[in-house]
Amino acid sequence: MNTHDTDTKLQGPAVWALVLTGVASFMAALDNLVVTTALPAIREDLGGRLEDLEWTVNAYTLTFAVLLMFGAALGDRFGRRRLFIAGLAIFTGASAAAALSPGIDALIAARAVQGVGAAIMMPLTLTLLTAAVPAARRGMALGIYGAVTGLAVASGPLIGGSLTEHISWQWIFWLNVPIGLALIPLARLRLAESTAPGARLDVPGTLLISGGLFGIVYALVNANSEGWTSAPVLTGLIVGAALVGGFIHHGFNNANPMLPMRLFQDRGFLGINIASLLMFLGMFGSIFLLSQFLQGVAGYSPTEAGLRMLPWTGMPMIVAPLAGILSDRIGGRPVVAAGLAFQALGLGWFAAVLSTDVSYAAQLPPLILSGIGMALYFAPAANVLMSTVAPADQGKASGTNNALREVGGALGVAVLASVFSAQGGYESPQTFTDGTIPALWIGAGAVALAAAFALLLPRRTKPSPVPAPVAVEAVATPEKVPAAG
């Protein structure tokens, strides 16, 4: 085998890295929405007010969003594989605690700890995968990774509804336990250890961004229950924005900030991050409402509703790997921009045809178009992100992008739900439809704006270099680790 073949084929370590990081990313992303369709069963079993049930979703989103950047910084400083395994262990243990929760307060606490574990392991998946895959095949590998992550975000209601309907709600958490227990030893044996040279923990920056994101996300997830002009929501927004402003100032003026603001001077880094935030704002909020529309208006069970969304949620598994290869040939910008445009058109189409008696045949074209758009976005987005920064900054870049996605998702649910509440409600199928239609138009507009930001990306995406110099242990070399299979 010549050197070129070695550089362009996925060897054993690269395959293991793709499998391990992909499965871990799926678990963490899945838990964003997996609880939503199980809430009625949880309330019947554990009791609690509506606000308590909302926190079973929000506690995870909140800790996930505010600690992502800290998780990436810990990995850079103390070892990405070591912290990845630690995050897996925390996530797995918290999943078991959630399944065994005797009451609603215990479940909320377990969900918050789940978010901590996910925040540590999720931003490290991209850096570990990028380090293990040859540059010439990185687009394909990250395309598969993107398909898995995108499917997890979108299929949460289907998986949660199916497990709740056919087994019990506890199984949405038990599902993570055997997977996590299998991943922990495999990660120790099959992943290479790496650090960012000279990495330091930025404690002031960590406190500023964590506090700022906490205030903003707290305000967003409570805006509907307490009102946008209520004291807690306004305080969260104002104080959160001030702390984020302090973090930005810190990033410009500190010698070793967690997130150097100079990264945003690269138009590709700026474009892909703003596009990611707006994409999740429109997509997350729309899925939240449409999954309820299919159940509350169309009358489907949670499982039936999830199955009817498969043309949207399942499309990334088919299209994303192909889109990743395409992005290697023509560059990431046209693929990302086209994907976001398709997603925006799909949501707008949905808004145009939605009615209390809309047929599934009328919903199918926008479902397919949205699915293709989601896949085209997810496939090259990770590779575009990692190619805009230097190797030592890749952990920071990954944490930033994931945090902005989570903030975008929280913002999407809050904003679209507020529009829904202002224009309609749960009183009847007609009022639910009246509220959903303008909310979907807002979602479509957000994703269309994301497509415009994608035009800031460079015309060609250069293969991102392997993070270096890194401390690679012998266990992760081809000589010590046999090829998969």
Salt bridges, closest charged atoms under 4 A:
ASP31 OD2 - ARG111 NH1 3.19
ASP52 OD1 - ARG49 NH2 3.50
ASP76 OD1 - ARG80 NH2 3.03
GLU193 OE2 - ARG82 NH1 3.86
ASP202 OD2 - HIS250 NE2 2.91
ASP393 OD2 - ARG262 NH2 3.28
ASP393 OD1 - LYS396 NZ 3.89
GLU473 OE1 - ARG81 NH2 2.83
